[in-house]
Amino acid sequence: MTRHCMEYLGLSDINGPLVAVDGVKGAGNEELVEIRTADGVRTGRVVALEGERAVIQVFAGTSGLSLSGTAVRFTGRPMRLALAPEIVGRIFSGTGEPIDGLGPVYAERFADVNGSAINPVRRQYPRNYIRTGISSIDTLMTLIRGQKLPIFSGSGMSHNRLAAQIVRQAKLTGEDAAGEKFGVVFCAMGVTKDVAEYFRRSFEESGALARVTMFLNLSSDPIVERILTPRCALTAAEYLAFERGMHVLVVMTDMTSYAEALREFSSSKGEIPGRKGYPGYLYSDLASLYERAGVIEGRPGSVTQIPILTMPNDDITHPIPDLTGYITEGQIVLDRYLDQQGVYPPISVLPSLSRLMKDGIGEGYTRADHADVSNQLFASYAKVSDARGLASVIGEEELSPTDKQYLAFGERFEREFLGQGQDAERTIDESLDLGWRLLSILPREELERIDEKVLDEHYGKH
């Protein structure tokens, strides 16, 4: 229920993307506001209330506004997104306005972009994996429906190619997959026009755009709109999942751009900064986005998240990846050395993990030997690092025969298993069979993480 709309003439203050109005009565936090000038109407939202003083975030920026001659209308409702089944296949701005030239969305209903909390008791434990077609992810850090699994990258690395490939190739699996509907919500924040065009063209040419809902916030757009973009995307995802019965994969890039917009916005409000200048509530703000993933008991569909963030200076202890790692169920880390060596996707296996994969793989989900192969590949690749370190000290020719086999395994593992190209899609059987071929390079007695019966069945036979 909305209250009666109120309009006030004149502003008391303009500071960056914020304006202040005095003498306001009955306004609510997060309330949508219309700001009228001689040039047109802008929208904003109430971000702070100090007695009868309302501080408003203006989405399109405050350039051209004056203290007098500006009318502010409080609408009595929060920022809402128009929702209908037809949003699938459409492209929207960061604030949810259609930008694909196909006309407006004729809303089935409107929803608050801030969402509503999921009752923890109603959450179902995520099961069934989503196949990305990428061997390293599907085999070693499996993505489960309802999970949030971020990708930690660095500036200039191939995370955009990886994001586009995942969107193109992602598929449902499991016994119930045949009758299920699958969709992707793609959210880009602070990207350049050429990157946005790359994503659009990639999805369009592959035919994936028909199942993708895109939200694009460009680097040229007002920075404060970036704070709304992931909220609009997740609102669309929740509608498609929990009301239309779809399994929705949400890919959000780049969360670093989002956090920097939040830092600039916090500074404009005069808030006391926390670590590296980010607001002290960065953790809870990120959690308010990431925790919108999941499966709800009694509701069809699921929301799965892959947030992508670039680590400033490749520092995994930076506040953004650090706090993200606390909230999410694992991470996929990209390696700059592998990227420079031409390995794609350049996934660094050892610091990457999926904490939920143990319950979404194996018999009935992927294959009975999946856990054994995954554990052994991790363990063997860890020994590759030891062998390379030893070789750098005493020379490769002085290594033991076993250490030389580990070096051969490591080279082929990076070239053949990790490196598969952006157009190559592998099934889980192809990935596991490739894993067995690589493990067969090593002596059988070195494969200590695999059950003897599984070894008898698979070792040396792929």
Secondary structure, 3 states (H helix, E strand, C coil): CCCCCEEEECCCEEECCEEEECCCCCCCCCEEEEEEECCEEEEEEEEEEECCEEEEEECCCCCCCCCCCCEEEEEEEECEEEECHHHCCCEEECCCCECCCCCCCCCCEEEECCCCCCCHHHEECCCCEEECCCHHHHHHCCCECCCECCEEECCCCCHHHHHHHHHHHCEECCCCHHHCEEEEEEEEEEECHHHHHHHHHHHHHHCHHHHEEEEEEECCCCHHHHHCHHHHHHHHHHHHHHCCCEEEEEEEECHHHHHHHHHHHHHHCCCCECHHHCECCHHHHHHHHHCCCEEECCCCCEEEEEEEEECHHHCCCCHHHHHHHHHCCEEEEECHHHHHCCCCCCEEEEEEEECCHHHCCCCCCCCCCHHHHHHHHHHHHHHHHHHHHHHHHHCHHHCCHHHHHHHHHHHHHHHHHHCCCCCCCCCHHHHHHHHHHHHCCCCHHHCCCCCHHHHHHHCCCC
